[in-house]
Amino acid sequence: MSTENSTSTLSREDLARLVAADIAPGSYVNLGIGQPTKVSDYLRADQQVTLHTENGMLGMGPEAHGEDIDEELINAGKIPVTEHPGASYFHQADSFAIMRGGHLDVCVLGAFQVSAAGDLANWSTGAPDAIPAVGGAMDLAIGAKEVFVMMSLFAKDGTPKIVADCTYPLTGLACVSRIYTDHGVFLIEQGQDGPSVTLREAHGMSPQELADRLDFPLTLPAENSWRPAPTQRG
């Protein structure tokens, strides 16, 4: 494995490809509105991942294009999607029972902030012109066995979005286990001595530069554990 870090940041397609590759075969997965929906385009058939949407569908396929678009077949973000053989539809109350009942292996969500303890804030910044809408995010954050987050590492003003403590209203406590960002992938573990954050791979900055920009202890893995940057872009 390479010990060099990519000199460019990851695109949204790169992040979606990374997340898709990290989902275990046979998993039941919910993809949040926005950037996480791109993950469906990179899941391989041999992974046999079953996608769930909170508006009441199990067995969702990738986003629909052209003649495949059926305006009545949409995901929770109202994006036209395809269906895999055996797909099923059900009442939204049953869909939330799947989420709250612990039947999802992974959910992938966007975020405004994630704390070093794995706390998630993804529904409101508290800004006067914001339109807060938590939707089913609270149910997903607590109900899924693992929560992956996709987001940019830095806000427009340059401040990091992975923080020691969230300042925005919380969606869930200690629920996030992985954060995929344009500058790197971070793993959060809840250990006996408290939570810890490990940088799995870095892009566009050195690991030490990233550690210097973040206001919490960041564990940097041994050089021989670095993963190479993606070689393809969507």
GUTOR-857444 format. One record per residue (C-alpha): residue number from 1; x, y, z. Coordinates in steps of 0.05 Angstrom, whole numbers, plus 5000, padded with zeros to 4 digits. Layout:
<nodes>
<loba:NUM	x:X	y:Y	z:Z>
...
</nodes>
This chain:
<nodes>
<loba:1	x:5000	y:5000	z:5000>
<loba:2	x:5022	y:5070	z:4985>
<loba:3	x:5049	y:5113	z:5041>
<loba:4	x:5037	y:5175	z:4998>
<loba:5	x:4974	y:5216	z:5005>
<loba:6	x:4934	y:5242	z:4947>
<loba:7	x:4949	y:5315	z:4930>
<loba:8	x:4876	y:5328	z:4911>
<loba:9	x:4813	y:5324	z:4951>
<loba:10	x:4760	y:5272	z:4938>
<loba:11	x:4700	y:5288	z:4894>
<loba:12	x:4629	y:5269	z:4914>
<loba:13	x:4633	y:5211	z:4866>
<loba:14	x:4698	y:5187	z:4900>
<loba:15	x:4664	y:5190	z:4968>
<loba:16	x:4604	y:5152	z:4943>
<loba:17	x:4649	y:5099	z:4913>
<loba:18	x:4688	y:5093	z:4979>
<loba:19	x:4624	y:5086	z:5020>
<loba:20	x:4595	y:5034	z:4973>
<loba:21	x:4658	y:4993	z:4976>
<loba:22	x:4657	y:4994	z:5053>
<loba:23	x:4586	y:4968	z:5060>
<loba:24	x:4587	y:4894	z:5079>
<loba:25	x:4554	y:4844	z:5031>
<loba:26	x:4482	y:4827	z:5047>
<loba:27	x:4470	y:4892	z:5087>
<loba:28	x:4404	y:4928	z:5093>
<loba:29	x:4419	y:5002	z:5082>
<loba:30	x:4384	y:5069	z:5082>
<loba:31	x:4414	y:5126	z:5042>
<loba:32	x:4398	y:5196	z:5066>
<loba:33	x:4374	y:5253	z:5023>
<loba:34	x:4426	y:5290	z:4981>
<loba:35	x:4498	y:5267	z:4972>
<loba:36	x:4487	y:5197	z:5004>
<loba:37	x:4439	y:5178	z:4948>
<loba:38	x:4499	y:5175	z:4901>
<loba:39	x:4522	y:5112	z:4938>
<loba:40	x:4469	y:5071	z:4903>
<loba:41	x:4504	y:5083	z:4836>
<loba:42	x:4567	y:5048	z:4861>
<loba:43	x:4540	y:4986	z:4897>
<loba:44	x:4559	y:4923	z:4860>
<loba:45	x:4508	y:4869	z:4845>
<loba:46	x:4550	y:4816	z:4880>
<loba:47	x:4546	y:4856	z:4945>
<loba:48	x:4472	y:4839	z:4948>
<loba:49	x:4458	y:4902	z:4988>
<loba:50	x:4384	y:4917	z:4999>
<loba:51	x:4366	y:4991	z:5000>
<loba:52	x:4309	y:5017	z:5043>
<loba:53	x:4275	y:5085	z:5036>
<loba:54	x:4235	y:5117	z:5092>
<loba:55	x:4177	y:5133	z:5045>
<loba:56	x:4163	y:5058	z:5042>
<loba:57	x:4206	y:5016	z:4995>
<loba:58	x:4254	y:4958	z:5003>
<loba:59	x:4297	y:4938	z:4944>
<loba:60	x:4311	y:5006	z:4913>
<loba:61	x:4359	y:5008	z:4855>
<loba:62	x:4403	y:5066	z:4828>
<loba:63	x:4375	y:5133	z:4807>
<loba:64	x:4331	y:5128	z:4745>
<loba:65	x:4349	y:5164	z:4681>
<loba:66	x:4315	y:5175	z:4614>
<loba:67	x:4262	y:5123	z:4596>
<loba:68	x:4271	y:5088	z:4663>
<loba:69	x:4240	y:5147	z:4701>
<loba:70	x:4173	y:5133	z:4734>
<loba:71	x:4148	y:5195	z:4770>
<loba:72	x:4112	y:5151	z:4820>
<loba:73	x:4175	y:5112	z:4838>
<loba:74	x:4217	y:5159	z:4880>
<loba:75	x:4262	y:5157	z:4941>
<loba:76	x:4253	y:5198	z:5004>
<loba:77	x:4286	y:5257	z:4969>
<loba:78	x:4235	y:5254	z:4912>
<loba:79	x:4289	y:5231	z:4863>
<loba:80	x:4264	y:5180	z:4811>
<loba:81	x:4296	y:5113	z:4825>
<loba:82	x:4295	y:5043	z:4797>
<loba:83	x:4275	y:4979	z:4832>
<loba:84	x:4309	y:4911	z:4837>
<loba:85	x:4272	y:4845	z:4826>
<loba:86	x:4233	y:4829	z:4889>
<loba:87	x:4226	y:4901	z:4911>
<loba:88	x:4168	y:4914	z:4959>
<loba:89	x:4127	y:4974	z:4981>
<loba:90	x:4093	y:4988	z:5047>
<loba:91	x:4061	y:5040	z:5092>
<loba:92	x:4107	y:5094	z:5119>
<loba:93	x:4091	y:5072	z:5190>
<loba:94	x:4119	y:5003	z:5173>
<loba:95	x:4180	y:5037	z:5142>
<loba:96	x:4193	y:5074	z:5207>
<loba:97	x:4183	y:5010	z:5246>
<loba:98	x:4240	y:4980	z:5205>
<loba:99	x:4283	y:5040	z:5223>
<loba:100	x:4266	y:5043	z:5297>
<loba:101	x:4267	y:4968	z:5306>
<loba:102	x:4341	y:4960	z:5291>
<loba:103	x:4331	y:4924	z:5225>
<loba:104	x:4379	y:4968	z:5184>
<loba:105	x:4453	y:4950	z:5184>
<loba:106	x:4477	y:5018	z:5159>
<loba:107	x:4449	y:5087	z:5144>
<loba:108	x:4488	y:5140	z:5107>
<loba:109	x:4471	y:5212	z:5124>
<loba:110	x:4496	y:5282	z:5110>
<loba:111	x:4515	y:5328	z:5168>
<loba:112	x:4527	y:5400	z:5189>
<loba:113	x:4573	y:5377	z:5245>
<loba:114	x:4597	y:5312	z:5277>
<loba:115	x:4632	y:5313	z:5345>
<loba:116	x:4693	y:5273	z:5364>
<loba:117	x:4646	y:5231	z:5408>
<loba:118	x:4604	y:5213	z:5347>
<loba:119	x:4547	y:5261	z:5362>
<loba:120	x:4509	y:5280	z:5298>
<loba:121	x:4479	y:5348	z:5280>
<loba:122	x:4446	y:5347	z:5211>
<loba:123	x:4378	y:5381	z:5213>
<loba:124	x:4387	y:5454	z:5233>
<loba:125	x:4442	y:5506	z:5238>
<loba:126	x:4396	y:5551	z:5278>
<loba:127	x:4404	y:5607	z:5226>
<loba:128	x:4344	y:5655	z:5223>
<loba:129	x:4331	y:5638	z:5149>
<loba:130	x:4338	y:5563	z:5159>
<loba:131	x:4280	y:5515	z:5148>
<loba:132	x:4295	y:5460	z:5199>
<loba:133	x:4266	y:5391	z:5182>
<loba:134	x:4294	y:5331	z:5219>
<loba:135	x:4250	y:5282	z:5181>
<loba:136	x:4269	y:5210	z:5197>
<loba:137	x:4341	y:5226	z:5213>
<loba:138	x:4333	y:5216	z:5288>
<loba:139	x:4302	y:5148	z:5277>
<loba:140	x:4357	y:5128	z:5229>
<loba:141	x:4414	y:5155	z:5272>
<loba:142	x:4391	y:5114	z:5332>
<loba:143	x:4359	y:5055	z:5298>
<loba:144	x:4413	y:5034	z:5248>
<loba:145	x:4470	y:4990	z:5273>
<loba:146	x:4521	y:5036	z:5240>
<loba:147	x:4517	y:5108	z:5218>
<loba:148	x:4563	y:5133	z:5163>
<loba:149	x:4567	y:5208	z:5148>
<loba:150	x:4585	y:5240	z:5082>
<loba:151	x:4603	y:5314	z:5083>
<loba:152	x:4657	y:5366	z:5067>
<loba:153	x:4709	y:5371	z:5123>
<loba:154	x:4709	y:5447	z:5125>
<loba:155	x:4653	y:5498	z:5122>
<loba:156	x:4655	y:5558	z:5074>
<loba:157	x:4690	y:5600	z:5127>
<loba:158	x:4744	y:5547	z:5135>
<loba:159	x:4722	y:5521	z:5203>
<loba:160	x:4721	y:5445	z:5211>
<loba:161	x:4656	y:5408	z:5213>
<loba:162	x:4685	y:5352	z:5256>
<loba:163	x:4688	y:5386	z:5324>
<loba:164	x:4702	y:5373	z:5397>
<loba:165	x:4630	y:5388	z:5414>
<loba:166	x:4572	y:5404	z:5366>
<loba:167	x:4544	y:5474	z:5370>
<loba:168	x:4483	y:5459	z:5326>
<loba:169	x:4421	y:5422	z:5350>
<loba:170	x:4435	y:5348	z:5356>
<loba:171	x:4403	y:5292	z:5317>
<loba:172	x:4433	y:5234	z:5356>
<loba:173	x:4485	y:5220	z:5410>
<loba:174	x:4548	y:5178	z:5400>
<loba:175	x:4517	y:5146	z:5338>
<loba:176	x:4567	y:5161	z:5281>
<loba:177	x:4622	y:5109	z:5268>
<loba:178	x:4652	y:5134	z:5203>
<loba:179	x:4658	y:5202	z:5170>
<loba:180	x:4675	y:5206	z:5096>
<loba:181	x:4700	y:5276	z:5075>
<loba:182	x:4735	y:5307	z:5016>
<loba:183	x:4799	y:5310	z:5057>
<loba:184	x:4798	y:5241	z:5089>
<loba:185	x:4761	y:5185	z:5122>
<loba:186	x:4754	y:5185	z:5198>
<loba:187	x:4735	y:5126	z:5243>
<loba:188	x:4702	y:5137	z:5311>
<loba:189	x:4706	y:5083	z:5363>
<loba:190	x:4669	y:5081	z:5430>
<loba:191	x:4723	y:5049	z:5476>
<loba:192	x:4724	y:5034	z:5550>
<loba:193	x:4766	y:5097	z:5560>
<loba:194	x:4718	y:5140	z:5519>
<loba:195	x:4711	y:5155	z:5445>
<loba:196	x:4770	y:5163	z:5398>
<loba:197	x:4778	y:5187	z:5326>
<loba:198	x:4827	y:5155	z:5278>
<loba:199	x:4845	y:5182	z:5209>
<loba:200	x:4842	y:5124	z:5160>
<loba:201	x:4866	y:5162	z:5099>
<loba:202	x:4881	y:5234	z:5079>
<loba:203	x:4872	y:5272	z:5014>
<loba:204	x:4895	y:5342	z:4995>
<loba:205	x:4931	y:5352	z:5061>
<loba:206	x:4981	y:5312	z:5100>
<loba:207	x:4956	y:5274	z:5161>
<loba:208	x:4993	y:5322	z:5207>
<loba:209	x:4963	y:5383	z:5172>
<loba:210	x:4894	y:5354	z:5183>
<loba:211	x:4909	y:5340	z:5256>
<loba:212	x:4932	y:5412	z:5265>
<loba:213	x:4867	y:5439	z:5236>
<loba:214	x:4822	y:5398	z:5283>
<loba:215	x:4808	y:5416	z:5355>
<loba:216	x:4810	y:5347	z:5386>
<loba:217	x:4861	y:5290	z:5392>
<loba:218	x:4867	y:5253	z:5325>
<loba:219	x:4900	y:5185	z:5321>
<loba:220	x:4944	y:5177	z:5259>
<loba:221	x:4955	y:5105	z:5237>
<loba:222	x:5022	y:5074	z:5220>
<loba:223	x:5048	y:5092	z:5151>
<loba:224	x:5039	y:5021	z:5124>
<loba:225	x:4965	y:5024	z:5140>
<loba:226	x:4949	y:5081	z:5093>
<loba:227	x:4901	y:5064	z:5038>
<loba:228	x:4915	y:5088	z:4967>
<loba:229	x:4873	y:5143	z:4937>
<loba:230	x:4817	y:5122	z:4889>
<loba:231	x:4844	y:5115	z:4818>
<loba:232	x:4778	y:5128	z:4782>
<loba:233	x:4731	y:5186	z:4783>
<loba:234	x:4658	y:5183	z:4765>
</nodes>
